[in-house]
Amino acid sequence: MHYSHIDKKASIQNAKEFLKEYEHFHRIEQRNEFALQSPMISDMPKGNSTGNSNEEKIVSHIDAAAYCTVIRNVIDGLENGIYRVILTDTYINSENFSNMEIREHIEKRQYRIEDAQFYRMKNEALLVFAEYCPRMPDINNPENADGVDLLVWKK
């Protein structure tokens, strides 16, 4: 892709923010939300509940699973194996690898990179992720029916 019409910094920042949410949504995805509970019947007065909490839990679980699946599929589909390692170790693996540990994982693949080269490749990986990630529902703003596109075009 020709990046001259893309605001690289803004697109990289969007990708970072989008990927940082993975851990949160992965926890929701892992919960067993389908264990619906029977309603409690009691004579005791209680406040009016709004909405259906079981339905909200199921919808939240489905949204989180879709969000996480898209992220994993986009990363797995990247042609560049180093980009896959960088993004997976940075955002997907729960071990919270340091940049040094990520570089070591890359070096295990017989590809040595220096610090400056690593940070440049990390930004390139984020930019490619932003390019390949489809428009997603805006989880932080559900009223936004258009969703979120990670690529930001120059004006």
One Martini backbone bead per residue (centre of mass of N, CA, C, O) as a GRO file, in nm:
protein
  155
    1MET     BB    1   0.099   0.034   0.019
    2HIS     BB    2   0.042   0.373  -0.013
    3TYR     BB    3   0.136   0.618   0.250
    4SER     BB    4   0.101   0.931   0.161
    5HIS     BB    5  -0.228   0.952   0.257
    6ILE     BB    6  -0.130   0.878   0.547
    7ASP     BB    7  -0.158   0.902   0.891
    8LYS     BB    8   0.065   0.741   1.069
    9LYS     BB    9   0.045   0.829   1.365
   10ALA     BB   10  -0.264   0.796   1.394
   11SER     BB   11  -0.278   0.498   1.303
   12ILE     BB   12  -0.090   0.383   1.518
   13GLN     BB   13  -0.255   0.483   1.760
   14ASN     BB   14  -0.513   0.329   1.692
   15ALA     BB   15  -0.390   0.047   1.703
   16LYS     BB   16  -0.295   0.057   1.994
   17GLU     BB   17  -0.572   0.108   2.127
   18PHE     BB   18  -0.709  -0.142   2.011
   19LEU     BB   19  -0.499  -0.357   2.125
   20LYS     BB   20  -0.517  -0.282   2.433
   21GLU     BB   21  -0.817  -0.413   2.457
   22TYR     BB   22  -0.777  -0.719   2.438
   23GLU     BB   23  -0.743  -0.816   2.732
   24HIS     BB   24  -1.023  -0.735   2.828
   25PHE     BB   25  -1.190  -0.897   2.607
   26HIS     BB   26  -1.065  -1.173   2.673
   27ARG     BB   27  -1.185  -1.204   2.952
   28ILE     BB   28  -1.477  -1.197   2.855
   29GLU     BB   29  -1.449  -1.434   2.654
   30GLN     BB   30  -1.370  -1.651   2.891
   31ARG     BB   31  -1.627  -1.633   3.004
   32ASN     BB   32  -1.925  -1.787   3.139
   33GLU     BB   33  -2.220  -1.644   3.012
   34PHE     BB   34  -2.422  -1.909   2.971
   35ALA     BB   35  -2.492  -1.915   3.283
   36LEU     BB   36  -2.793  -1.905   3.352
   37GLN     BB   37  -3.015  -1.763   3.574
   38SER     BB   38  -3.251  -1.775   3.786
   39PRO     BB   39  -3.488  -1.613   3.913
   40MET     BB   40  -3.559  -1.423   4.188
   41ILE     BB   41  -3.802  -1.494   4.437
   42SER     BB   42  -3.956  -1.220   4.616
   43ASP     BB   43  -4.117  -1.010   4.859
   44MET     BB   44  -3.910  -0.813   4.845
   45PRO     BB   45  -3.825  -0.509   4.797
   46LYS     BB   46  -3.716  -0.347   4.492
   47GLY     BB   47  -3.563  -0.219   4.253
   48ASN     BB   48  -3.568  -0.126   3.944
   49SER     BB   49  -3.489  -0.288   3.665
   50THR     BB   50  -3.274  -0.248   3.388
   51GLY     BB   51  -3.307  -0.472   3.189
   52ASN     BB   52  -3.112  -0.761   3.077
   53SER     BB   53  -2.850  -0.910   3.217
   54ASN     BB   54  -2.820  -1.168   3.049
   55GLU     BB   55  -2.824  -1.033   2.775
   56GLU     BB   56  -2.582  -0.843   2.823
   57LYS     BB   57  -2.375  -1.069   2.869
   58ILE     BB   58  -2.402  -1.204   2.594
   59VAL     BB   59  -2.337  -0.959   2.419
   60SER     BB   60  -2.061  -0.904   2.545
   61HIS     BB   61  -1.940  -1.178   2.468
   62ILE     BB   62  -1.977  -1.154   2.160
   63ASP     BB   63  -1.822  -0.892   2.118
   64ALA     BB   64  -1.553  -0.991   2.236
   65ALA     BB   65  -1.513  -1.232   2.047
   66ALA     BB   66  -1.509  -1.070   1.784
   67TYR     BB   67  -1.278  -0.881   1.850
   68CYS     BB   68  -1.061  -1.104   1.903
   69THR     BB   69  -1.083  -1.254   1.634
   70VAL     BB   70  -0.998  -1.027   1.450
   71ILE     BB   71  -0.721  -0.976   1.568
   72ARG     BB   72  -0.606  -1.262   1.527
   73ASN     BB   73  -0.658  -1.279   1.218
   74VAL     BB   74  -0.488  -1.041   1.131
   75ILE     BB   75  -0.221  -1.131   1.250
   76ASP     BB   76  -0.214  -1.418   1.114
   77GLY     BB   77  -0.230  -1.274   0.811
   78LEU     BB   78   0.044  -1.181   0.820
   79GLU     BB   79   0.327  -1.215   0.629
   80ASN     BB   80   0.503  -1.102   0.850
   81GLY     BB   81   0.653  -1.268   1.109
   82ILE     BB   82   0.760  -1.033   1.279
   83TYR     BB   83   0.494  -0.885   1.313
   84ARG     BB   84   0.352  -1.115   1.458
   85VAL     BB   85   0.540  -1.126   1.702
   86ILE     BB   86   0.514  -0.838   1.799
   87LEU     BB   87   0.199  -0.829   1.837
   88THR     BB   88   0.164  -1.081   2.010
   89ASP     BB   89   0.368  -1.009   2.243
   90THR     BB   90   0.237  -0.727   2.308
   91TYR     BB   91  -0.103  -0.803   2.299
   92ILE     BB   92  -0.178  -1.120   2.338
   93ASN     BB   93   0.011  -1.202   2.537
   94SER     BB   94   0.004  -1.236   2.898
   95GLU     BB   95   0.324  -1.189   2.977
   96ASN     BB   96   0.444  -0.914   2.919
   97PHE     BB   97   0.658  -0.839   2.717
   98SER     BB   98   0.942  -0.716   2.645
   99ASN     BB   99   1.130  -0.584   2.404
  100MET     BB  100   1.367  -0.776   2.455
  101GLU     BB  101   1.202  -1.042   2.440
  102ILE     BB  102   1.100  -1.000   2.155
  103ARG     BB  103   1.377  -0.992   2.021
  104GLU     BB  104   1.451  -1.280   2.108
  105HIS     BB  105   1.227  -1.420   1.946
  106ILE     BB  106   1.333  -1.319   1.675
  107GLU     BB  107   1.627  -1.439   1.701
  108LYS     BB  108   1.527  -1.740   1.698
  109ARG     BB  109   1.471  -1.680   1.372
  110GLN     BB  110   1.741  -1.560   1.255
  111TYR     BB  111   1.683  -1.237   1.342
  112ARG     BB  112   1.863  -0.954   1.366
  113ILE     BB  113   1.797  -0.666   1.582
  114GLU     BB  114   1.787  -0.347   1.651
  115ASP     BB  115   1.643  -0.106   1.824
  116ALA     BB  116   1.559   0.089   1.596
  117GLN     BB  117   1.447  -0.135   1.414
  118PHE     BB  118   1.232  -0.238   1.606
  119TYR     BB  119   1.062   0.026   1.629
  120ARG     BB  120   1.005   0.045   1.329
  121MET     BB  121   0.866  -0.235   1.304
  122LYS     BB  122   0.642  -0.181   1.505
  123ASN     BB  123   0.513   0.049   1.343
  124GLU     BB  124   0.469  -0.113   1.085
  125ALA     BB  125   0.285  -0.327   1.212
  126LEU     BB  126   0.063  -0.126   1.298
  127LEU     BB  127   0.005  -0.018   1.013
  128VAL     BB  128  -0.074  -0.290   0.886
  129PHE     BB  129  -0.300  -0.350   1.079
  130ALA     BB  130  -0.470  -0.101   1.006
  131GLU     BB  131  -0.506  -0.183   0.709
  132TYR     BB  132  -0.640  -0.486   0.761
  133CYS     BB  133  -0.845  -0.381   0.942
  134PRO     BB  134  -1.155  -0.372   0.981
  135ARG     BB  135  -1.432  -0.235   1.030
  136MET     BB  136  -1.543  -0.150   1.355
  137PRO     BB  137  -1.704  -0.153   1.620
  138ASP     BB  138  -1.779   0.087   1.865
  139ILE     BB  139  -1.741   0.005   2.187
  140ASN     BB  140  -1.718   0.298   2.325
  141ASN     BB  141  -1.950   0.382   2.083
  142PRO     BB  142  -2.248   0.243   2.000
  143GLU     BB  143  -2.380   0.491   1.833
  144ASN     BB  144  -2.162   0.424   1.620
  145ALA     BB  145  -2.255   0.290   1.318
  146ASP     BB  146  -1.980   0.313   1.145
  147GLY     BB  147  -1.744   0.286   1.321
  148VAL     BB  148  -1.395   0.178   1.292
  149ASP     BB  149  -1.108   0.327   1.147
  150LEU     BB  150  -0.762   0.309   1.169
  151LEU     BB  151  -0.728   0.473   0.932
  152VAL     BB  152  -0.569   0.786   0.853
  153TRP     BB  153  -0.635   1.055   0.660
  154LYS     BB  154  -0.527   1.300   0.489
  155LYS     BB  155  -0.625   1.652   0.430
   0.00000   0.00000   0.00000
